[in-house]
Amino acid sequence: MDVTNTTMKGWQQDSKENSLPDVHSSVHVPKNSGFFKTLMAYFGPGLMIAVGYMDPGNWATDIAGGARYGYKLLSVVLISNLFAILLQHLSLKLGIATGRDLAQACRDHYSRPTAIGLWILAEIAIAATDLAEVIGSAIALNLLFGLPLTVGILITALDVLLLLYLQNKGFQTIERIVASLIFLIIGCFGYELFVSRPAVADVFGGLLPRAEIITNPGMLYIAIGILGATVMPHNLYLHSSIVQTRNFDRDDEGRKSAIKFATIDSTVSLFLAFFINAAILILSAAAFHFSGNQFVADITDAHRLLDPILGVKLAGILFAVALLASGQNSTLTGTLAGQIVMEGFIELRIKPWLRRLITRLVAIVPAMIVAILYGEHGTSELLVLSQVILSLQLSFAVVPLVSFTSDKLKMGRFVNPGWMKMLSWTVAVIIIGLNGYLLWDTIF
């Protein structure tokens, strides 16, 4: 069954509506070239997705979790990452099997008012993501160069020009820059873990879930923040689009091969993201929780205390370098996600630099107000809050994604098998349940 050539109820594929049309099918995939060479052609989108799982919002929640509760929330990082692997697989499968990204699929399937509502929620999620990028980059500039937070926030507006330049160099150029920054972050945290000397047995013990995470309100708040920072709604829209940049055969065999290699790319990349997230929490626990600094308030406090506690000079500098790399990486992928969401839901195409400028201004205004009124502590609290907002938006991307990929009419032979349907809906229910609990606890 060729899904893209079949007209179905509420689901029509128009070749003129390719997702990210400027780069659609622009990356060459060699034919009959062996497993490794083919895999290298597909390697890239997964790393761009992984960026969203290690952005500055993750830092705020992981540092808070490690400092306050030691290694206990490592299990949440692991479970969130496993959720992410499953959901990103569904996302890439939707894009490859149907030729539609998740935003286009929602527009095709739902009524206009529902699609507009989902678009607004997606834009809120992207604004929350961009807020984390702005604050994280501004804090990194402050730590490295002593720039005031307000100046750093204004400087982040200039990345519009950088992104415009990179987009003109081709999609794989952006992928290579993203990959380079990810491996820079991994190198920084490899060093941090080496000098912090965490207790290995306790670290592995932290990977086991415990009921206390649910019953302790403070722990639950941070846990849901970690979930929101790890499984990010805009990544589900992004992945379903950028996998279509590969020029694979648009027949069943071509799609089957593309799904296989894209899933390997995605899974390997997300395990790299897990290492970074876990490393931040482990570093925070080893350096702060077990040294009597359980109430490290924010990223700035963490940076200030690292050198004296660990007894080395480079720890604080590499921490800030990794934070800056994280913020800039997230900028690249956040812009693409915003473009995909706007074009997919409401068919509005505007120039990428203008889209980026609008999104960045939406993030700069609240960040600037909080920085002026409340300083460093206020911006760190805003970082954690942005991740909780992301978690609350997550259900509105997950439910359509699971629904579409479980529908044989839409997916044909690539529909989720029975066990995956059950697992996917279980994950969706867990996400909805945790967010509902958080909302209830916050209000009442």
C-alpha positions in Angstrom: 0.0 0.0 0.0 1.6 3.3 -1.1 0.3 5.7 1.6 1.5 8.9 -0.1 -0.3 8.0 -3.4 -3.6 7.0 -1.7 -6.4 9.5 -1.0 -8.0 8.8 2.4 -10.5 10.4 4.6 -9.0 13.6 5.9 -5.5 12.7 4.7 -4.3 13.9 1.3 -0.7 14.2 0.2 0.1 17.1 -2.1 3.6 17.0 -3.6 3.6 20.8 -3.4 3.3 20.7 0.4 6.5 19.0 1.3 7.7 19.7 4.8 10.6 22.1 4.8 10.4 22.2 1.0 13.8 24.0 0.5 15.7 21.0 1.9 13.2 18.1 1.2 15.0 15.1 -0.2 18.2 17.2 -0.5 20.6 14.7 1.3 21.9 12.0 -1.0 21.4 8.4 0.2 23.8 5.9 -1.7 22.2 2.8 -3.1 23.7 -0.7 -2.5 26.6 0.7 -0.6 26.6 -1.5 2.5 25.2 -1.0 6.0 27.7 1.5 7.5 27.9 3.8 4.5 24.1 3.9 4.3 23.8 4.6 8.0 26.2 7.5 7.7 23.9 9.1 5.1 21.0 8.9 7.6 23.1 10.1 10.6 22.3 13.7 11.6 18.6 14.2 12.3 18.9 12.2 15.5 21.7 14.4 16.7 19.5 17.5 16.0 16.7 15.9 18.0 19.1 15.0 20.8 19.9 18.7 21.2 16.4 19.3 22.6 17.2 16.7 25.3 20.2 18.6 26.6 19.2 22.2 26.3 19.7 24.7 29.2 16.2 23.8 30.6 17.6 20.3 31.3 20.5 21.8 33.2 18.2 23.7 35.6 16.1 20.6 36.4 19.0 18.2 36.6 21.1 20.5 38.8 18.1 21.1 41.2 17.4 17.3 41.2 20.9 16.3 41.9 21.7 18.9 44.5 18.5 18.3 46.5 18.0 14.6 46.2 21.3 13.1 45.2 21.1 10.3 42.7 17.4 9.4 43.4 16.1 11.2 40.3 18.5 9.4 37.9 15.7 6.9 37.3 13.5 9.7 36.0 16.2 10.8 33.6 16.5 7.2 32.3 12.7 6.6 32.1 12.2 9.9 30.3 14.9 9.0 27.8 13.3 5.6 27.1 10.0 7.4 26.6 11.8 9.8 24.2 13.3 6.9 22.2 9.9 5.4 21.7 8.2 8.7 20.8 10.9 9.8 18.4 10.7 6.5 16.7 7.0 7.1 16.2 7.7 10.6 14.9 10.2 9.6 12.3 8.0 6.7 11.2 5.1 9.0 10.7 7.2 11.3 8.5 8.8 8.6 6.4 5.7 6.4 6.0 3.2 9.2 5.1 5.3 12.0 3.8 3.6 14.3 6.3 5.1 15.9 9.4 3.1 15.9 12.6 1.8 19.4 12.2 0.6 18.7 8.6 -1.0 15.4 9.8 -2.9 17.3 12.6 -4.1 19.9 10.1 -5.3 17.1 7.7 -7.0 15.0 10.4 -8.6 17.5 12.8 -11.2 20.2 12.3 -9.9 23.8 11.7 -10.6 25.0 15.3 -8.9 22.0 16.8 -5.9 22.3 14.6 -5.6 26.0 15.5 -5.8 25.1 19.2 -3.0 22.6 18.8 -1.0 25.1 16.8 -1.3 27.6 19.7 -0.2 25.0 22.2 2.7 24.1 20.0 3.8 27.7 19.8 3.6 28.0 23.6 5.9 25.0 23.9 8.4 26.5 21.4 8.3 29.9 23.2 9.0 28.0 26.5 11.9 26.2 24.8 13.3 29.5 23.4 13.0 31.1 26.8 15.3 28.4 28.2 17.8 29.0 25.3 17.8 32.7 25.9 18.3 32.4 29.7 20.9 29.6 29.4 23.0 31.4 26.8 22.8 34.7 28.8 23.9 32.9 32.0 26.8 31.3 30.1 28.0 34.6 28.7 27.8 36.0 32.2 29.9 33.2 33.6 32.5 33.2 30.9 32.9 37.0 30.2 31.2 38.7 33.1 28.5 40.2 30.9 25.3 41.4 32.8 22.4 39.1 32.2 20.4 41.9 30.5 23.3 42.4 28.0 23.6 38.6 27.4 19.8 38.4 26.7 20.1 41.1 24.1 23.1 39.4 22.5 21.1 36.3 22.0 18.9 38.2 19.5 21.9 38.2 17.1 21.9 34.5 16.6 19.2 35.2 13.9 22.0 36.3 11.6 24.1 33.3 12.4 21.2 30.9 11.6 20.4 32.7 8.3 24.0 32.3 7.3 24.1 28.6 8.2 20.8 27.8 6.4 22.3 29.1 3.2 25.1 26.5 3.5 22.9 23.5 3.3 21.1 21.2 5.8 24.1 19.0 6.4 26.2 22.0 7.4 23.8 22.6 10.3 23.9 18.9 11.2 27.7 18.9 11.4 27.8 22.1 13.5 25.2 20.6 15.9 27.2 17.3 16.1 30.4 19.2 16.8 28.8 21.1 19.7 27.3 18.0 21.1 30.7 16.3 21.2 32.2 19.4 22.8 29.5 19.1 25.6 30.3 15.4 26.0 34.0 16.2 26.4 33.3 18.8 29.0 31.2 16.6 31.1 33.5 13.6 30.7 36.1 15.7 32.4 33.6 17.0 35.1 32.7 13.4 36.0 36.3 12.3 36.2 37.2 15.0 38.7 34.0 14.7 40.7 34.5 11.0 41.4 30.9 9.9 42.0 30.2 6.8 44.0 29.6 4.3 41.1 27.4 1.9 43.2 25.1 4.8 44.3 24.8 6.0 40.7 23.6 2.6 39.5 21.3 2.5 42.5 19.8 5.8 41.5 18.7 4.2 38.2 16.1 2.1 40.0 12.7 3.9 40.3 11.3 4.5 43.8 7.8 5.4 45.1 9.2 8.4 47.0 9.4 10.3 43.7 5.6 10.3 43.5 4.8 10.9 47.2 7.3 13.7 47.7 5.7 16.9 46.2 9.1 18.7 45.8 10.7 15.7 44.2 7.6 15.2 41.9 7.8 18.8 40.7 11.4 18.4 39.7 10.7 15.0 38.2 8.0 16.3 36.0 10.3 19.2 35.0 12.9 16.6 34.0 10.2 14.8 32.0 9.2 18.1 30.3 12.8 19.0 29.6 13.6 15.6 28.3 10.6 14.6 26.1 10.1 18.0 24.4 6.9 18.5 22.3 8.5 20.5 19.5 11.0 17.6 18.9 8.1 15.4 17.8 7.1 17.9 15.1 10.8 18.5 14.2 11.8 14.9 13.8 8.8 14.0 11.6 10.0 16.7 9.2 13.8 16.5 9.1 13.9 12.8 8.4 12.3 13.7 5.0 15.5 15.5 4.1 17.0 12.2 3.0 16.5 11.2 -0.6 15.3 7.7 -0.2 13.1 5.7 -2.5 9.4 6.6 -1.8 8.2 3.1 -2.1 7.5 0.5 0.6 11.0 -1.0 0.5 12.6 2.4 0.5 10.5 3.6 3.5 11.2 0.4 5.4 15.0 0.9 5.0 14.7 4.6 5.9 12.8 3.8 9.1 15.4 1.2 10.1 18.4 3.5 9.6 16.6 6.6 11.0 15.7 4.7 14.1 19.3 3.6 14.7 20.4 7.3 14.2 17.7 8.5 16.7 18.4 5.8 19.4 22.2 6.2 19.4 21.8 10.0 19.5 19.3 9.9 22.4 21.6 7.7 24.4 24.3 10.4 24.0 21.7 12.9 25.3 21.0 10.5 28.2 24.7 10.5 29.1 24.8 14.3 29.2 21.6 14.6 31.2 22.7 11.9 33.6 26.2 13.5 33.9 24.7 16.9 34.9 22.6 15.3 37.6 25.5 13.1 38.8 27.9 16.0 38.9 25.4 18.1 40.9 24.8 15.2 43.3 28.5 14.4 43.8 29.6 18.0 44.1 26.7 19.6 46.0 24.3 17.1 47.7 27.0 15.1 49.5 29.1 18.2 50.4 26.3 19.9 52.4 25.2 22.2 49.5 21.8 20.6 48.9 20.1 24.0 48.2 22.2 25.2 45.3 19.8 27.7 43.9 20.7 27.9 40.3 23.2 27.4 37.5 25.3 30.4 38.6 25.6 29.0 42.1 26.6 25.6 40.7 29.3 27.3 38.5 30.7 29.3 41.5 30.9 26.3 43.8 32.4 23.7 41.3 36.0 24.8 41.5 36.4 25.1 45.3 34.4 21.9 46.0 36.1 19.8 43.3 39.5 21.5 43.9 40.3 22.0 40.2 40.5 25.2 38.1 38.9 24.1 34.8 35.6 22.7 36.2 33.8 26.0 36.2 35.1 27.1 32.9 34.2 23.9 31.1 30.8 23.9 32.8 30.1 27.4 31.3 31.5 26.4 27.8 29.2 23.4 27.7 26.2 25.6 28.7 26.9 28.1 25.9 27.3 25.2 23.4 24.0 23.8 24.6 22.1 27.1 24.2 23.4 27.8 20.7 22.6 24.2 19.6 19.1 24.5 20.8 18.7 27.8 18.9 19.3 26.0 15.6 16.8 23.3 16.1 14.2 25.5 17.8 14.0 27.7 14.8 13.4 24.8 12.4 10.7 23.5 14.7 8.9 26.8 14.7 9.0 26.9 10.9 7.6 23.4 10.7 4.8 24.1 13.2 3.7 27.3 11.5 3.8 26.0 8.0 2.2 22.7 8.9 -0.7 23.9 11.0 -1.7 27.1 9.3 0.1 26.9 6.0 1.8 30.3 6.7 5.2 30.6 5.1 7.4 33.4 6.3 11.2 33.9 5.9 13.2 31.9 8.5 15.0 34.9 9.8 11.7 36.8 10.4 10.2 33.7 12.1 13.3 33.4 14.3 13.2 37.1 15.2 9.6 36.9 16.2 10.1 33.8 18.3 13.2 35.3 19.9 11.5 38.5 20.8 8.7 36.6 22.5 11.3 34.9 24.7 13.5 38.0 25.3 10.7 40.2 26.8 9.8 38.0 29.8 13.5 37.0 30.3 14.5 40.6 30.4 11.7 41.6 32.8 12.6 38.8 35.2 16.4 39.5 34.9 15.8 43.2 35.7 13.4 42.6 38.6 14.7 39.5 40.2 18.3 38.9 38.9 20.0 35.5 38.7 17.7 33.7 41.1 14.6 34.8 39.2 15.9 33.7 35.8 16.8 30.2 37.2 13.3 29.8 38.6 12.0 30.8 35.2 14.1 28.1 33.6 12.6 25.4 35.8 9.1 26.8 35.2 9.6 26.8 31.4 10.3 23.0 31.6 7.1 22.4 33.6 5.2 24.3 30.9 6.8 22.1 28.3 5.7 19.0 30.2 2.1 20.3 30.4 2.1 20.8 26.6 3.5 17.4 25.8 0.2 15.5 25.9 -1.2 17.5 23.1 1.6 16.4 20.8 1.9 12.8 22.1 -1.8 11.8 21.7 -2.1 12.7 18.0 1.3 11.1 17.3 0.3 7.8 18.9 -3.2 7.9 17.4 -1.9 8.5 13.8 0.9 5.9 13.9 -1.6 3.3 15.3 -4.1 3.9 12.4 -3.7 1.4 9.6 -5.6 3.7 7.1 -2.9 6.3 7.5 0.2 4.2 8.0 -0.5 1.1 5.8 2.0 -1.6 6.4 4.0 0.6 8.8 1.2 0.9 11.4 2.3 0.2 15.0 2.1 -3.5 15.8 -0.2 -4.5 18.7 2.5 -4.5 21.4 3.8 -1.0 20.3 0.2 0.4 20.3 -0.2 -0.8 23.9 3.2 0.5 25.0 2.7 3.9 23.2 -0.7 4.5 24.8 0.7 3.4 28.2 3.4 6.1 27.9 0.8 8.6 26.8 -1.4 7.8 29.8 1.6 8.1 32.2 2.5 11.5 30.8 -1.1 12.8 31.0 -1.5 11.3 34.5 1.7 12.9 35.9 0.9 16.3 34.4 -2.7 16.1 35.7 -1.4 15.3 39.2 1.0 18.3 39.0 -1.7 20.6 37.9 -4.0 19.4 40.7 -1.3 19.7 43.3 -0.4 23.2 42.1 -3.9 24.5 42.2 -5.3 22.8 45.3 
